[in-house]
Amino acid sequence: MGHLLTILRLAFAESLKSLRGSKVRTGLTVALIAIGLMSLVGVLTAIDAIQASVTSNLASLGGASFDIIDKQPQARHSWMADPVKRPMTYGQVATFKRLYPKPDEVSIALQAMWGAVASANGRKSNPNTSIVGGDKDYVVNFARPIGEGRNFSESEVKRGDPVVIIGSELNNILFPNGSGIGKQLVCLGRVWNIIGVFKSSSGVMGTGSTSRLILMPLAQARVFQKKAGGYTIRVTTSTENIDNAQAIADRLMRRIRSDKANRPASFEVERNESAISSVNNIGNSLRIGGSIIGFITLLGASIGLLNIMIVSVRERTREIGIRKSLGATTNAIRIQFLAEAIIICLFGAVLGVLLGLGVGNLIPLATGSGAFVLPLTWIATGFGTAFIVGILSGLGPANSAAKVDPVESLRYE
């Protein structure tokens, strides 16, 4: 055992000395491995960061709540052609809110428009503002807290007053020197009084971002509704009562929508738990795809390392012969070249993992769709993969070097 450790120590020392003697080739090979591992770790880290953000946003909406939304069409039928897919009307959602039993809270929201433009004081927003209508309980039930100002009053909602709560990004664009509370903005050809600014937030796939949102009373949003549908009913209840609440909501909406008992419902009920499960399933699929892409890139890097190691053996044939003639054993030669490949891969792993973590976190952070994550699993996977690549790429050249004939190698030029 002690003899083997001595051989390994000498082999690694000789490998490091050899690698220092060919810095350019070693640097290029390390970079090759680093790029392969960066793509693998970077993609997987980005997926983890985005998924963590989505899951967090969904969880923040409250586990004891569910939404009733329009049934999504499965084919290219018009709403009128397929009665099952007709969107919910204002009368139906208002009736649901009036008849649903207390003490559960019911809120109605309307996605009236995407891509609106708001202006104030000579400044104009990009055409990416979302117009949403809501009732007094929207802010609480949809988990979109106000950072400055106040919520709608009951009378403002009933009268449909021209008051709005705006997103933090929109506030910064229109009022860069301070808050827009108490000021006015122009949007959709009307003047609106700003009474609140949402707390800064980020989200993915609409799960919680309020940055570019204009929230107005439901009566006002209905005026700008471009097409039928777009209503969301959110029911908030206690955790232990959510199954019963969902059953009550399903029966009530079926009655309001005149759905037959033996037919599928003409609406959909979504719970946050099922949404989180769907996000996890999507994340797993993306990881598989990202892993395949990363391993393909890493395969190219390993082929490059194999080629460089083969060239290295050929260039050092005379050196191998001299070492053998001075007493170096076949195993010592084999271990030295194998150690060189492993050391190159481990150096590449350090650089590749660091770059992968940076790139993987930078993408979601730059787009506002994720938080910084430190995926220990993918870090360990990166180093483990590098070690395996080093063995597989170095084993063949190492065996070739070990089989070099010392007499013939001394004649090699």
N, C-alpha and C positions, 0 to 999 in steps of 0.2 A: 504494500500500500504506500509506504514511504517512498519507494522507488518511483511509483507511478506519479505521485504528487510532484516529485522532483522533475520528472520528464515534462509534466504539464506546465510547471512554473517556468522551466527553461524554454519550452516551446512558445509560451505566450510572450516571454521577454524577447525572444528572437523575432516573433511576429511583429511586435510593436516597433522593434528596431528596423525591420524590413519596411514596414508601412511608412515610417518616418523618412526612409530613404527615397520613397516615391510619393511625395506629397500630392502632386498634381493628380496622379492616377487614383490615389486613395481618396482625395477630396471629391473627384468626379463620381467615384463609386458610392461614397457615402451619400452624396447628393441624390444619386439615382434611387437608392433605397429610401431616403428621407421623403422624396416626392411620392413614392408608392405608398408609404405608411401615412403620409399627410392626407392623401386622398381617402384612405380607409378610415382613419381616426377622425378626420375632419367631417366627412359626411355623416358618420354615426353620431358624433358629438352634436352637430347641427340638428339632427333629427331629435335627439334627446332634449336639447334646449327648447326647441319649438314645442315638442309634446308636453314638456313640463309646464310651459307657459299656458298652453291650451287647457290642460287638466286643471291648473290652478285657477284659471279664469272661470271654467265651468263649475268648479267646486265653490268658488266665491259667490255663485248665484244662489247657493243654498241647496242642500241635498233634499230638503223637504218641500220641493216645489216641482211643478210640471207645467208644460205649455200645451195649449191646443192651437194648432195651426192648420192652414189649408193642406189638403191632401195633394202631394206632389204628383203631377201627371207622369205616367210611365210611357206614354206614347205621344205622337204629335196630333193630339185631338184638341180642338178648341174647348174652352170651358163650357160653352152652351151645348156642344155636341155630346158631351159626356156628363150626365147629371151627377155622377158620383164625384166628379172632380170640380164641381162648381165651387168657387171660393166663398168663404163666409162673408156675410154682409154686416153692415153696422147694426142693423136691427137685430140680427141674430146674436152678435156678441154682447150687445147692450142687454138683451133679454136674458142671456146666460148670467151676466153679472148681477142682474136684479133678482133672479130666481135662485142662484146658488146659495145654499144655507151657510149661515155664519157658524162659528167664528172665523172660518178660513177667509183669507184675504184674496180678492180677485182684482187683477189689474188688466187694462186693455192698452195695447200699443198698436200703432199703425206705422208701417214703413211706407211713407208717402212718396218719397223721391230720393234718387241717388244723383250725384253730380250737380248739385245746385251751387250757385256762386253767391257769396255774401260780401258786402262792402260797407265801409265806414271810414270817415275822415280821409277820403281819397285813396284808401287802401282797399285791395280786393283779394279775396281768397282764390285758391285754385278751384277748378270745377270738380271737386271731390267731396263736397259737403253733403252729408246725409240729413234728410228732413224726416223727423219722427214725431208722431203725435202720441201723447200719453195723458193719463189721468193723474190725480193727485198722488196716488200711491205708486206710480211708476218708478220713481227714484229709489224707493225702498225695496219693492218687490223684484225689480230687475237689477238690483245691486249696483247701482251707478251713483255713488255718493257725490254730493255737491261739495266743492272745495271752498268756494266763496259765494256769498249771497244767500238766497233762500229758494225754497221750493214753491210751486204753484199753490195758491189758496183754493179752497173749494169754490168760491164765487168766481174766481178767474177761469177755472175750468168750465163751470156751467155757462158763463157768459161767452166763453171763447175769446178772452181778451188777447190783444196783440203783444203778449209777453213770451220771452224765450229764455231757455237755459242753454248755454253754448259750451262746446268743448274747449279744453285748455289750449290746444294748438291753434284753434280758430281765434281764440281770444288774443294769443300772442301775435298772430298775424295782423289782426285788425287794430289792436291796441298795444303796440310794442312797448310803450312807456308806462303801462300800468294796467289796472283792471278795467273791464268794460261794464262793470256793475253800475246801473243807473244811467247808462248811455244807450244809444240807439244804433241799430244796423239796418241796412236795406237788403232784403232778400225776396226774390220772387215778386218784385214790383211793389212791395209793401215795406212800411217802416215798423220795426219791432223794438220793444223796450227790453233791455237785458236785465234780468233779475237774479241770475245765478251763473256760475261757471263750474263745470264739473271738475272733480279732482282728476289730476293727470293720471292717465291709465294707458295700457296697451293691450292689444288682443289680436287673436288670429281667427280668421274665418268668422268675424263678427261676434266672437264670444265675450266681448266685454269692453271694446275700445270706445271711448267717448271723445277722442281727440278732435274729430272733425264733425261732431254731431250738433245739430240744432234741434232741441226739443221744444215743442210748442203744444198748447192745449189740443186735445183730440179734435175738437170742433173745427179749429183752424186748419189742422193737417188734412182733414177730409176735403177741404176746398182744393187742395193741390194734389190730390190722389190721381195718379195718371191712369191707373187701370184697376179693375175689380180685384179684391183680395188684398193681402198684405197685413191682415190683422193677426195679432198674437194675443191669446188670453193666457195669463199666468196665474196659477192658483198656488198660494203658499199656505202650507198647513204644518202640522207637527210631524216629526219623523215617524212616530208610531201609528199615525192616522193616514199616511200617504196612500196606501193601497185602497183603503175605504174611500178616501177623497177622490181618487182617480176613477173608481167605479161609479161614484155618484156623478162626477163630471161627464163621464162617458154616456150614462143613461140620459142625463139632462140634455146634452148637446144632440144626441140622437133624436130625442123628442122634438127639439127645436128645429132640427134639420129634416125632420120627417124621414129618417132612415129606417128602412125595414129591418126587422129583427134578424132575418135570415140572410141579409146582405152585408158586405163589408161597410164599415163606417165611411162617411164622406169627408172625414177630417182625420188628422193624426194627433196623437198624444205623445209628447216627448218628455222623458224624465232625464234629469242630469246624469243619473247613473248609466243609462243606456248611451247617452252622448259620450261620456267618458270612455265607456267600453268600445264604442266605435272609433274614437280617437286612438285608443291603444291598439286596436286592430290595424288601423291605417299606419300607425307608427311601426308596428311589427313588419308590415309589408314593405314599408320604405326601408327599414333596416336590412331586410333580405336583399332588396334591390341595390342599396348602397354598399352592402358587403360584397355583392357580386362585382360591382364596378371597381371597388377598391382592390379586391383580390386579382382582378384582371390587370389592373395597373401594377400591382405588386408582382404579378407573374412576369410582366415585361421587365421589371427591375431585376428580378432574380435571374432571368435569362442574360441580362446585361452583366450581372455580377459573375455568372458562370463563364461568360466569354472572356471577361477581364482576368479571371483566375487562370483560365487555360493559357492566355497570352503570358501571364506572369510566370507560369511553370516553364513555358518554352524559353522565355528570356533568361530564366535563372537556371537553366539546365546545367551549365558549367559550375555554378555555385553549389548546386545539389551534389554533383559529382565530387567536388572538393570536400564538402562536408562528410559525404559517405566515406571517402578515402581517409578522413581523419577520425573515423570511428562512429559517426552518427548512424543510428539504427533506422531501419525502415519505418518503424512506428514513430520515431521522433520526427522524421521528415513528414510523415502523414499528418501527425498532430499539429505540426507547425503550420502547414498550409490550411488545414481545417480551421485552426485557431485564427488565422488571418481573415478568413471569410466570415467567421462568427464575430470577430471584433469590428470589422467593417459594418456588418449588419446592426450590431448593437449601437455603434456610433450613429449610424443612420436612424436607428429607432429613437434615440434621444432627440435628435433634431426633428425627425418626422412627427413624433408625438407632440412635441412643443408647438410645432407649426400647425399640426392638426387641431390641437386644443384652441390655438389662437383663431384659426380660420373658422373652425366649427362654432365658436362662440361669437365671433365677430359678425357673421352673416345674420343670425337672428337678432342680435343686439342692435345692429345697424338698421334693420327694418322694423325695430320695435316689436318684434313678435316672440321674444324669448328672453330668458334670464341666463346668467353665467352658470354653467354646470361643470363639474369636475368628474367625468365618467371613469371611475377607477376600473370598471370592467373593460372598457375599450383601451385604457392605458395598458393594462395587463395583457390584453389581446395583442396590442401593437408590439410589445416587447417579446411576447411568446412567439408571434408570427415571425418577427425578425430573427429570432434564434433558430427557428425551424428552417427559414429561408437560407440562413448562413450554413447550416449543416447540409441541406440538399444541394446548394450551389457549390459548396466547397468540397464535398465528398469525392466527386469524380476527379477534379484536378488534383486533390490530395493523394488519391490512389495512384494517379499517373505519375506524380512526383516521386512517390515511394518506390515505384517500379523502375525508375531511371537506373540504367547500368552505369556505375561509376567510371569504368574504363572508357565506354563510348562517350560519356558526357564530357570527359576531359578533352576530347577531340572536338567538341561542339563549339562552333563559332557563332 
